[in-house]
Structure formats: structure tokens, C-alpha cells
Amino acid sequence: MREYQKMVIKMMEEHKELFDNFPDIHREYMLNPKEWQKLFNQYGREVVEIIRDYERRLCSNMATGKYGLFSQNLSEKFWGLVRKTFPKIDFVGVIQSS
């Protein structure tokens, strides 16, 4: 198992309650964005904050020098795995108009 995969698993285990509840909200948001937008953004902000923290942990030692490109690729793989679970994660904080 790759390091970024381990980090996603670790993140979800260490914040189990939040990551157990968010998929239901995410699914409902996908079906009815306008109705679920407020709750999705509320929970989503916390989820994204945690995801970014774990991304920093994963990439922090490689961000400088000759490993900078590797760090960027690692970050993309990490977020790609997160997006497989939560395809609309990039919509957290987006306000849809009527």
C-alpha cells in the first residue's frame, strides 16, 4: 500500500465519527444541492480542513528542493483518492444561486 493511501486511511480512522457522518450528507447534497448546501458546507469545512492537514503531513518533508515535483504528484494522488470517496468535495463553500 502506498504512503498516500495509508494517510487517507489513517485520517478517516482518526476522525471516524466525522467521516462516518459526512458520506450521508455528501450523498444527499449530490441528489439535491440547494436543499443540502448549508449542511454540506458546514460539515464540509471541517472535513476539508482535516484533509488539508493530512495532506500537509504527507507532503511536508518533500516540498522543497529536488522533491518538489514529487510532492505535488503525491498531493494529487492523495486528493484523487479523497475525490473517489467524495466526488463533490471541491464544492465545499460554493454558494449556488437560485
N, C-alpha and C positions, 0 to 999 in steps of 0.2 A: 504494500500500500504506500502511495506517495505521501510526502510530508503535508501537502495542502489538503489531501483527503483526511489525514489524521487530524489536522487542525479543525476542519469542519465538524468532524465527529466530536472532538473534544469540546468545541464551542456549544454544540447542541446538547451535549451531556451536562456541561457545567451550568447551562441556563435552561434546563429541561422544562420547567413549568412554562416559561415564555414560549419556547419553541414547540411545545405541545399544544398551546392555545392558538398560536399565530396561523397555522395552516387552515383552520376553520374560517378565520376572519379573511385570510387571503383568498380562499375559495369563494366565499360569499362576495368579496369585492370583485372578483373576476366575473361573476354572474350578474351583479348589479352594482356597478361602481358608484353611482350617485348616492344610493342609499347607504352604502357601507364606507364611503370615503372618509368620514370623520373618524370612525373607529379604526379603520385601516391605517390612517396617518398617525393616530395616537399610539397604537401598538407598534406600528412600523418604524417610527422614530427611534424607539428603544432598540428594536431588532437591528436596524441599520447601524446604530451606534456600537452595538456589540460586535456586529460583523466587521466593521472598520477597525475596532480594537484588535480583533484576532488577525485581521489582515496585516496590521502593523507588526504584531508579534511575529508573524510568519516571515515577513519581508525585511524587518528592521536591520538585520545584520548584513543584508546584501545590497542595500540601496545605494551604496557609494562604490566608486571605483569600477573595476572591470566586471563586477557582478550586477551592475545597474540594469542592464537589459534582461538578465536572468530574473531579477526581482520583479520587473514589470510583467514578464511572462508568467511567473509564479502567481502574481496577483490576479492576472486574467484567468488563470486556471481555477484559482480559489473562487473568484466571483462567478465563473461559469458553473461550477458545482452548486453554488448557492442559488443561482438562477434556474437550475434544473428543478430544484425544490420549490422555489418561489419565483415564477416567471415574471411577476409584476412588481418585484422588489424595487425596481428603478422608478416606480410611480409613487413611492412614499414621498409625501409632501407636495405632490402635484394637486392643484385645485382644478377640478373640472367645472366649467361654467355650464349653465343651463342652456 
